[in-house]
Amino acid sequence: MSLIALDNYAAGRWISSGEKGETLFNAITGEAVYRADSSGLDFAEMMHYARRVGNPALRKMTFHQRGLMLKALAMHLMSKKEQFYQISALTGATRADSWVDIEGGIGNLFTYASLRRQFPDLPYHVDGDAAKLSKMNTFIGHHIMVPLKGVAIHINAFNFPVWGMLEKIAVNLLAGVPAIVKPATLTSYLTEAVFKEIIASGILPEGSLQLICGSARGILDHVQNQDLVTFTGSAETGKKLKSHPRLLEEAVHFNMEADSLNACILGPDVDPTKPEFDLFIKEVVREMTTKAGQKCTAVRRILVPENRIEDVHLALGKRLSGTIIGDPKVEGVRMGPLAGLGQRTDVLEKVHALMAEQELIIGDINQFEVKGADKDKGAFMSPLVFLNKDPFQIKACHEIEAFGPVSTLIPYQTLDDAIELTNMGKGSLVCSMVSNHPQHATEFVLGVAPMHGRVLILNEACAKESTGHGSPMPLLVHGGPGRAGGGEEMGGKRGVMHYLQRTAIQGHPTMITAITQQYQQGAEGRIDSVHPFRKHFEELCIGDQLITEKRLITSEDIDRFADLSGDHFYAHIKETNFEGTMFTHQVAHGYLMMSIAAGLFVDSYEINPVLLNYGIDELRFTKPVYPGTNVYVRFTCKEKSDQEKKNEDDIPKGIVKWLVEILDETDEPLIGIATILTMVKKRDQ
């Protein structure tokens, strides 16, 4: 049978693998299926192409446009998922394993598509609030974040050939930076299948993505200071890449996510009669057997109060013995093989090292059954659990990771011991504690947080909806300190920031308004004869401003508002003895002032393009208002954001933020300030 040559995608064209590449095998049968070779690629040309073609195209798009692009891509890939499942089976993955990889990866695209709403409808991001740098506010500072002008190189691990690619490109594409994807060669055939659908969809601008199936040795020789490198894999390989002279010379950002000795801890409050005990057993078994234990987040150390060791031993043994190993296509099979024979050899080497210091109490290296496949031809392996009776002295379990269905049961005496033992992993991606005791949970989290990227507290209350110990979530950071690599991936908005350069800008508020496309206090306003509420979305400009008429605040106004709202706080009652208070006499309600402000700036006499007012942000009352005060409002268009139509019948519209400044005769300081949000109709098309 001739091998299927995998294709690389470089500089806008497909390049087939040559004859010198690496042979890839079916993990179940051991049959040679694919050949991966990158010898025909010019890495310098690929990098130049991404910077010259892909980067400018993505940089021109706004965050909202990039987000909608990700949404369209996710929908396209979801429609093709069944063909990905078929190929995924060759990696040894069960349907459930493949779901995490394939649909979990596509889910990242959906999540980051939705994240567009947290960014402005601009090609760049305006970060935080303005800084007042001068007394008269004629000189201010701000921060903008712009996409880097380079390319991201993603070097991924073999265990999640789809999720590993999609969780990373979702972030860099939303940020506006192109990528070169280098999947682990072992399972690159599945990555290639998904990548081909991405290119065939025509959704991404040309140059946004390129693919290397096979070796990428030498690509780091061509990085420049605007580029980024992300690596997922072994700590040993990651350290070699991180110390590459070119990365140091060019100060290239390097993000490393390495496998780690993650722990799951049974809380001191949990005994076999409590539901949390069963949750603990299920969680450990799931993490040991999902993807045959080939997860960077898998549980490698099982920490249990010493008086619960026997209970846990028996429960784990019973549950693991029911795990059917074999061909994932066969009904009833719960755990497939490792990704390849070479991977199994590596795991068994680590198992023997652990066995030299620890007792194997569950499972057998040689004696286990395989359903629907040949145990010797496929990369099959039984789940194995060791017991370490003296974990402070026998340290193999804290230092050696067998990247398969292998874990060690560890006793602890006190919660402080559990914290210390957990941290002996020298930095992990995740740990979990199963407990229903808030004080124990708090103490544990604070004790292990410095050494972990993520901590899960699992109990019956959250179990139904919990995604579990081993599931990194797109909106939370994925990474960890120390052995885990010291990097961060995903993390929602935080992850996007890795691909942006934060730059401080300084100048007059009017100039900073023009650059940020957000009105800054003190900037020159644009006043004309048309009320801002009579303008359609397209007609409004940042800085369009209305100065309202004045309104006299009376004691009767305050009394009526108190009666209407039921807010009879002492400061709003004129008969109050104000001695020893902050106020000299009756003061107006803050919400009365906001209501009066609305009455001043709202154009309420006829239907206009404003569809509705749906919120107030950052409302502050900054100065007391006493009866006899004349107030007015400076009302300014602060920011605009286009909104896509949900369907053909939806009204075309956008979101407008308005700065509301409430003033009195003295003009300064302000009485109150707020940002209100309105939905504004576009002109009829």
C-alpha positions in Angstrom: 0.0 0.0 0.0 1.4 3.4 -1.0 1.7 6.1 1.6 -0.5 9.2 1.4 1.8 12.2 1.1 0.7 15.1 3.4 0.6 18.6 1.9 2.2 21.7 3.3 0.7 25.2 2.7 3.3 27.8 2.1 3.3 31.3 0.5 -0.2 30.8 -0.9 0.3 27.4 -2.5 0.1 23.7 -1.6 3.4 21.8 -1.6 3.3 18.0 -1.4 5.6 16.0 0.9 8.6 14.5 -0.8 10.1 11.0 -0.5 12.4 11.7 2.4 9.8 12.4 5.0 8.7 10.6 8.2 6.3 7.7 8.0 3.2 8.0 10.1 1.3 5.0 11.4 -2.3 4.0 12.4 -2.1 3.9 16.2 -4.5 0.9 16.4 -3.1 -1.4 13.8 0.5 -0.2 13.4 -0.1 0.1 9.7 2.0 2.8 7.8 -0.5 5.3 6.3 1.0 8.7 5.7 4.3 10.4 4.9 5.2 13.9 6.1 8.1 15.9 4.7 8.9 19.6 4.7 12.2 19.5 2.8 10.8 21.5 -0.1 9.8 24.5 2.0 11.6 27.8 2.2 11.0 29.0 5.8 12.5 32.5 5.1 10.0 32.9 2.2 7.1 31.7 4.4 8.0 34.2 7.1 8.3 37.1 4.6 5.1 36.1 2.9 3.2 36.2 6.2 4.6 39.6 7.1 4.1 41.1 3.6 0.7 39.6 2.6 -1.1 38.2 5.6 -0.2 40.8 8.2 -1.3 43.9 6.3 -4.6 42.3 5.3 -5.5 41.3 8.9 -4.3 44.7 10.3 -6.8 46.6 8.1 -9.7 44.7 9.5 -11.4 45.8 12.7 -11.8 43.5 15.8 -15.4 43.1 14.9 -14.7 42.1 11.3 -12.0 39.6 12.5 -14.5 38.2 15.1 -17.2 37.6 12.5 -14.5 36.0 10.3 -13.8 33.5 13.1 -17.5 32.9 13.6 -17.9 32.0 9.9 -14.9 29.8 10.0 -16.2 27.9 13.1 -19.5 27.3 11.4 -17.8 26.0 8.3 -15.6 23.6 10.2 -18.5 22.4 12.3 -20.3 21.4 9.1 -17.3 19.2 8.2 -16.7 17.7 11.6 -17.7 14.1 10.7 -14.8 13.7 8.2 -12.5 14.9 11.0 -13.8 12.3 13.4 -13.0 9.5 10.9 -9.4 10.6 10.6 -9.1 11.2 14.3 -9.8 7.6 15.0 -6.4 6.7 13.4 -4.7 8.5 16.3 -6.3 6.1 18.8 -8.9 8.6 20.0 -12.4 7.5 21.0 -15.4 9.5 19.9 -15.4 11.2 23.3 -11.6 12.0 22.9 -12.1 13.3 19.4 -15.0 15.5 20.6 -12.7 17.3 23.0 -10.1 17.8 20.3 -12.4 18.6 17.3 -15.5 20.3 18.7 -13.5 21.7 21.6 -11.2 23.4 19.1 -14.0 24.8 17.0 -15.6 26.0 20.2 -12.5 28.2 20.8 -13.2 29.9 17.5 -16.8 30.6 18.5 -15.7 31.9 21.9 -13.1 34.3 20.4 -15.6 35.4 17.8 -17.9 36.5 20.6 -15.0 38.2 22.3 -15.0 40.9 19.6 -17.6 42.8 21.6 -15.1 43.5 24.3 -13.0 45.4 21.7 -13.7 48.6 19.7 -14.9 48.4 16.1 -11.4 49.5 15.1 -8.3 47.8 13.8 -6.6 48.5 17.2 -7.5 48.5 20.9 -7.8 51.5 23.2 -6.6 50.2 26.6 -7.9 51.5 30.0 -8.6 55.1 30.9 -7.0 58.4 30.0 -4.4 59.7 32.4 -4.6 63.4 33.3 -1.1 64.8 33.0 -1.7 68.5 33.5 -3.6 70.8 35.8 -5.8 72.4 33.2 -6.3 69.1 31.3 -4.8 70.3 28.1 -2.2 67.5 28.1 -3.3 64.0 28.7 -2.0 60.4 28.1 -3.6 57.2 27.0 -2.6 53.7 25.8 -3.4 52.1 22.5 -2.6 48.5 21.5 -1.8 47.7 17.9 -1.2 44.3 16.2 2.4 43.4 15.9 3.8 43.5 12.3 5.2 40.0 12.4 4.0 36.4 12.3 3.2 33.9 15.1 4.9 30.5 14.8 2.8 27.8 16.6 4.7 24.7 17.5 2.1 22.3 18.7 2.0 18.9 20.6 0.8 15.6 19.2 -2.0 14.9 21.6 -4.5 17.5 20.4 -3.9 18.0 16.6 -7.1 20.1 16.1 -7.6 21.9 19.4 -3.9 22.7 19.6 -4.1 24.6 16.3 -7.5 26.2 16.7 -7.1 27.4 20.3 -4.0 29.4 19.2 -5.0 30.7 15.9 -8.3 32.0 17.3 -6.3 34.4 19.4 -3.8 35.6 16.9 -6.4 36.0 14.2 -8.7 38.1 16.4 -5.6 40.2 17.3 -4.8 40.7 13.6 -1.6 38.7 13.3 -1.0 35.8 10.8 0.4 32.4 11.9 2.5 29.5 10.7 1.2 26.3 12.2 3.7 23.5 12.9 1.7 20.5 14.3 3.6 17.6 15.8 4.5 15.3 12.9 3.1 12.2 14.7 -0.6 13.3 14.2 -0.2 16.0 11.6 -2.4 14.2 9.2 -5.5 15.2 11.2 -4.3 18.9 11.5 -3.7 18.9 7.7 -7.3 17.7 7.1 -8.7 20.5 9.1 -6.3 23.1 7.7 -7.3 22.1 4.1 -10.9 22.9 5.0 -9.9 26.3 6.4 -8.1 27.2 3.2 -10.9 25.8 1.0 -13.5 27.9 2.8 -11.9 31.1 1.5 -12.9 32.9 4.7 -9.4 34.1 5.8 -7.4 36.7 3.9 -4.5 35.2 2.0 -1.3 34.9 4.0 -3.2 34.6 7.3 -2.2 30.9 7.8 0.5 28.6 6.6 1.1 24.9 7.5 4.2 22.8 8.0 3.8 19.0 8.1 7.2 17.5 9.0 10.2 19.1 10.5 10.5 22.8 11.0 14.1 22.8 12.0 15.7 26.0 11.1 12.6 28.2 11.0 13.7 30.1 14.2 16.7 31.3 12.3 14.4 33.7 10.4 12.4 35.3 13.3 12.4 39.1 13.8 11.5 41.3 16.7 7.8 41.6 15.7 7.3 37.9 15.6 6.0 35.5 18.3 6.7 31.9 19.0 4.4 29.6 20.9 5.4 26.1 21.9 3.5 23.2 23.5 5.3 20.0 24.3 8.1 18.7 26.5 9.9 21.0 28.9 13.3 19.7 27.5 12.4 20.7 23.9 10.9 23.9 25.0 14.0 25.0 26.9 16.1 24.4 23.8 13.9 26.5 21.6 13.6 29.2 24.2 17.4 29.6 24.3 17.7 29.9 20.5 20.2 32.8 19.9 18.0 34.4 17.3 15.1 34.7 19.8 17.5 36.3 22.3 19.0 38.6 19.8 15.7 39.9 18.4 13.9 39.9 21.8 11.1 37.7 20.3 8.2 36.8 22.6 8.3 33.1 23.4 5.3 31.4 25.1 5.9 27.9 26.4 3.3 25.5 27.7 5.0 22.3 28.9 3.5 19.1 30.3 3.4 19.0 34.1 2.8 16.7 37.1 -0.7 17.9 37.8 -2.4 16.7 41.1 -5.9 15.9 42.2 -6.5 16.2 46.0 -9.2 14.6 48.1 -10.2 17.1 50.8 -9.8 16.2 54.5 -13.6 16.6 54.9 -14.5 14.0 52.3 -15.3 10.4 53.3 -16.8 7.5 51.2 -20.3 8.3 52.4 -20.3 11.8 50.8 -21.1 12.5 47.1 -17.7 14.2 46.7 -15.9 10.9 47.2 -17.5 9.4 44.1 -16.9 12.7 42.2 -13.2 12.4 43.1 -12.9 8.8 41.9 -14.7 9.6 38.6 -12.6 12.7 38.0 -9.3 10.8 38.5 -10.4 7.9 36.3 -11.6 10.2 33.6 -8.3 12.1 33.6 -6.3 8.9 33.5 -8.2 7.4 30.6 -9.2 10.3 28.4 -6.9 10.4 25.3 -5.2 7.4 27.1 -3.8 9.8 29.6 -2.0 11.8 26.8 -3.1 15.2 28.1 -0.9 18.0 29.4 -3.5 18.5 32.1 -3.9 14.8 33.1 -3.8 13.8 36.7 -0.3 12.4 37.5 -0.5 12.5 41.3 -3.5 11.5 43.5 -3.3 13.0 47.0 -5.5 11.5 49.6 -5.7 11.7 53.5 -3.7 8.8 54.8 -6.8 7.3 56.5 -8.5 7.2 53.1 -5.8 5.4 51.1 -7.4 2.0 51.2 -10.9 3.4 50.3 -9.5 5.2 47.3 -7.3 2.2 46.3 -10.3 -0.1 46.2 -12.6 2.4 44.5 -10.0 3.3 41.8 -9.2 -0.3 41.2 -12.9 -1.2 40.7 -13.6 1.6 38.3 -10.4 1.2 36.3 -11.0 -2.5 35.9 -14.2 -1.7 34.1 -12.3 0.4 31.5 -12.5 -1.5 28.2 -9.3 -1.0 26.1 -9.3 -1.5 22.4 -10.2 -0.2 18.9 -12.3 2.9 19.5 -14.7 1.9 16.7 -15.7 -1.2 18.7 -18.8 -0.8 20.8 -18.0 -0.5 24.6 -14.4 0.6 24.2 -13.6 3.4 26.6 -9.9 3.9 26.0 -7.9 3.6 22.8 -4.2 3.2 22.3 -1.5 5.8 22.7 -0.7 7.9 19.6 2.0 5.5 18.4 4.4 2.7 19.2 7.2 5.2 19.8 5.1 7.0 22.3 4.3 3.8 24.1 8.0 3.0 24.3 8.7 6.3 25.9 5.9 5.9 28.4 7.0 2.4 29.4 10.6 3.7 30.0 9.2 6.3 32.4 7.0 3.6 34.0 10.0 1.4 34.8 11.7 4.4 36.4 8.7 5.0 38.6 8.5 1.3 39.4 12.1 1.3 40.7 10.9 3.5 43.7 7.2 2.8 44.0 4.8 -0.1 44.2 2.4 -0.8 41.3 -1.0 -1.4 42.9 -3.4 -1.2 40.0 -2.9 -2.5 36.4 -0.3 -4.5 34.7 2.3 -3.7 32.0 1.9 -6.9 30.1 -1.3 -8.6 31.2 -4.4 -6.8 30.0 -7.1 -7.4 27.4 -7.6 -5.5 24.2 -10.9 -5.5 22.4 -11.1 -5.6 18.6 -7.4 -5.1 17.9 -4.0 -6.8 18.2 -2.4 -5.7 21.5 1.2 -6.1 20.1 0.7 -4.3 16.8 -1.2 -1.3 18.3 0.1 1.2 20.9 -2.1 -0.2 23.7 -1.4 0.1 27.4 -3.3 -0.6 30.6 -4.0 2.2 33.1 -1.4 2.0 35.9 -1.6 3.4 39.5 1.4 3.4 41.8 1.5 3.9 45.6 4.1 6.2 47.1 4.1 5.6 50.9 6.8 8.2 51.7 6.2 11.1 49.2 8.5 13.6 51.0 11.5 11.3 50.6 10.7 9.2 47.5 10.4 11.9 44.9 10.2 10.1 41.6 6.4 10.9 41.3 7.2 14.6 41.7 9.9 14.5 39.0 9.0 11.9 36.3 6.0 12.2 34.0 4.9 9.1 32.1 2.7 10.7 29.4 0.1 8.1 29.4 -2.6 6.5 31.6 -0.2 6.5 34.6 -0.6 8.1 38.1 0.6 7.8 41.6 -1.5 7.5 44.8 0.0 9.7 47.6 -1.0 9.9 51.3 -1.0 13.1 53.3 -1.5 13.9 57.0 -2.5 17.5 57.1 -3.7 20.1 54.7 -0.3 21.9 54.9 1.3 18.6 53.9 -1.1 18.4 50.9 -0.2 21.9 49.8 3.6 21.2 50.1 3.3 17.9 48.2 1.2 19.5 45.5 3.8 22.2 45.1 6.6 19.6 44.9 5.6 19.3 41.2 7.7 22.5 40.8 5.0 24.2 38.8 1.9 22.8 37.1 -0.8 23.7 34.6 -3.6 22.7 36.9 -4.5 21.0 40.2 -7.9 20.2 41.6 -9.3 19.7 45.1 -12.5 17.8 45.7 -14.0 19.4 48.9 -17.2 20.9 50.3 -15.3 22.8 53.0 -14.9 26.6 52.2 -12.1 27.1 54.7 -10.1 24.1 53.5 -10.6 25.2 49.9 -9.5 28.8 50.6 -6.4 27.7 52.5 -5.5 25.2 49.7 -6.0 27.6 46.9 -3.9 30.3 48.5 -1.2 27.8 49.3 -0.9 26.3 45.8 -1.8 29.3 43.5 1.8 30.6 43.2 2.8 27.2 41.6 -0.2 26.6 39.4 -1.9 28.2 36.4 -5.3 27.0 37.3 -7.1 25.5 40.4 -10.4 23.7 40.3 -12.5 23.3 43.5 -15.0 20.5 42.8 -18.0 19.6 44.9 -21.5 18.4 44.3 -22.9 21.9 43.9 -20.9 22.6 40.7 -20.3 19.0 39.5 -23.2 19.0 37.0 -21.9 21.9 35.0 -18.2 21.7 35.8 -16.0 21.1 32.8 -13.6 19.1 35.0 -9.9 19.1 36.0 -8.5 18.6 32.5 -10.4 21.1 30.5 -8.8 24.5 29.9 -11.5 27.1 29.0 -11.0 29.8 26.3 -11.8 32.7 28.6 -9.3 31.5 31.3 -5.5 31.4 31.0 -4.0 28.1 30.2 -0.4 27.7 31.3 1.6 27.6 34.5 4.8 28.6 36.2 8.0 26.6 36.6 8.0 23.1 35.1 4.8 24.0 33.2 6.8 26.5 31.1 5.9 29.9 32.6 3.6 30.8 29.7 0.0 31.7 29.2 -2.4 30.8 26.3 -6.0 31.7 25.6 -7.3 33.7 28.6 -9.9 35.6 26.7 -9.0 39.2 26.3 -5.7 38.6 28.1 -4.6 36.2 25.4 -5.3 38.7 22.6 -3.0 41.2 24.3 0.0 38.9 23.8 -0.2 39.8 20.0 -0.6 43.5 20.5 2.0 46.2 21.3 0.9 48.6 24.0 2.0 52.1 23.3 1.5 55.2 25.4 0.3 58.3 23.5 0.3 61.9 24.8 -1.2 65.1 23.6 -4.2 67.4 23.8 -7.5 65.8 24.4 -8.7 66.7 21.0 -5.8 65.0 19.3 -6.1 61.9 21.5 -9.8 61.8 20.7 -8.9 61.7 17.0 -6.4 58.9 17.4 -8.5 56.7 19.8 -11.8 57.4 18.1 -13.1 57.8 21.7 -14.1 61.2 23.0 -11.7 62.4 25.8 -12.9 64.9 28.4 -11.6 68.3 27.6 -11.6 67.7 23.8 -13.2 70.2 21.5 -16.8 69.3 20.8 -18.7 69.6 17.5 -21.9 71.6 18.0 -24.4 72.1 15.1 -28.1 72.9 14.8 -29.2 69.3 14.6 -29.8 67.5 17.9 -27.6 64.4 18.2 -30.6 62.2 18.7 -31.9 63.2 15.3 -28.9 61.8 13.5 -28.7 58.3 12.2 -25.8 56.0 13.2 -23.7 56.8 10.1 -24.3 60.6 10.5 -23.0 60.8 14.0 -19.4 61.8 14.6 -17.2 61.3 17.6 -17.3 64.6 19.5 -20.8 65.6 18.3 -22.0 67.6 21.3 -25.0 69.3 22.8 -25.0 71.9 25.6 -28.4 71.9 27.2 -30.5 74.6 28.7 -30.3 75.1 32.5 -32.7 73.8 35.1 -33.2 75.1 38.6 -33.3 72.5 41.3 -35.8 73.2 44.0 -36.6 71.7 47.4 -40.0 70.7 46.0 -38.2 68.7 43.3 -36.3 66.8 46.0 -39.4 66.1 48.1 -41.4 64.8 45.1 -38.5 62.5 44.0 -38.2 61.2 47.6 -41.9 60.4 47.7 -41.9 58.9 44.2 -38.8 56.7 44.7 -39.3 55.9 48.4 -35.7 57.1 49.0 -36.1 59.1 52.2 -32.4 59.0 53.2 -31.8 61.6 55.9 -29.8 63.9 53.6 -32.8 64.4 51.3 -35.1 65.6 54.1 -35.1 69.3 54.7 -36.1 69.0 58.4 -32.9 67.0 59.2 -30.4 68.4 61.7 -27.3 68.4 59.5 -24.8 69.1 62.3 -22.0 66.6 62.2 -22.9 65.4 58.7 -21.1 66.0 55.3 -23.9 68.3 54.2 -25.1 71.8 55.2 -28.7 71.3 54.4 -31.1 69.2 52.2 -29.3 67.7 49.2 -30.7 66.4 45.9 -30.6 62.6 45.2 -27.9 61.6 42.7 -30.5 59.6 40.7 -32.7 62.7 40.6 -29.8 64.6 39.0 -29.4 61.8 36.5 -33.1 61.8 35.7 -33.1 65.6 35.3 -30.0 65.3 33.1 -31.9 62.9 30.8 -34.8 65.3 30.7 -32.4 68.0 29.5 -30.6 66.1 26.8 -33.3 63.8 25.4 -35.0 65.0 22.3 -38.4 63.7 23.2 -40.9 65.4 20.9 -41.0 63.1 17.9 -39.7 59.7 16.7 -36.0 59.8 16.0 -33.3 57.3 15.1 -32.6 56.4 18.7 -34.3 53.0 19.2 -33.7 52.7 22.9 -31.4 53.5 25.8 -30.2 50.2 27.3 -27.7 51.1 30.0 -25.5 53.4 32.1 -21.8 52.8 32.7 -19.5 54.5 35.1 -22.1 56.7 36.8 -20.6 58.9 39.5 -22.0 61.7 41.7 -19.1 64.0 42.4 -20.6 67.1 44.1 -23.6 67.7 46.3 -26.5 69.7 44.7 -28.5 72.0 47.0 -31.9 73.6 46.3 -31.4 76.8 44.3 -28.7 75.4 42.0 -29.0 75.7 38.3 -27.7 72.6 36.4 -27.1 71.8 32.8 -25.6 69.0 30.7 -22.7 68.7 28.3 -23.7 65.7 26.2 -21.1 64.3 23.8 -20.9 61.3 21.3 -18.1 59.3 22.9 -17.8 56.1 20.9 -19.5 54.2 18.1 -19.7 50.5 17.5 -21.4 48.9 14.4 -23.7 46.0 15.1 -24.3 43.2 12.6 -27.9 42.2 11.7 -29.1 39.0 13.4 -31.4 38.2 10.4 -32.9 39.8 7.3 -35.8 41.3 9.3 -33.5 42.9 11.9 -33.3 46.7 12.0 -29.8 47.9 10.8 -28.3 49.7 13.8 -25.2 50.4 15.9 -24.4 51.1 19.5 -23.5 54.6 20.6 -21.9 55.6 23.9 -22.5 59.1 25.1 -20.6 61.1 27.7 -22.9 62.8 30.1 -21.3 65.6 32.2 -23.7 67.4 34.7 -22.5 70.9 35.6 -23.7 73.9 37.6 -23.1 77.6 37.2 -19.4 77.2 38.3 -18.8 74.7 35.4 -16.2 72.9 37.5 -16.0 70.5 39.3 -18.7 68.4 37.7 -21.8 67.5 39.6 -21.9 64.1 38.0 -20.6 62.0 35.1 -21.8 58.9 33.3 -21.7 57.0 30.0 -25.0 56.0 28.6 -25.5 53.5 25.8 -28.1 53.9 23.1 -29.1 51.7 20.1 -29.2 54.0 17.0 -30.9 53.1 13.7 -29.0 53.4 10.5 -30.4 55.2 7.4 -32.9 53.2 5.4 -30.9 51.3 2.8 
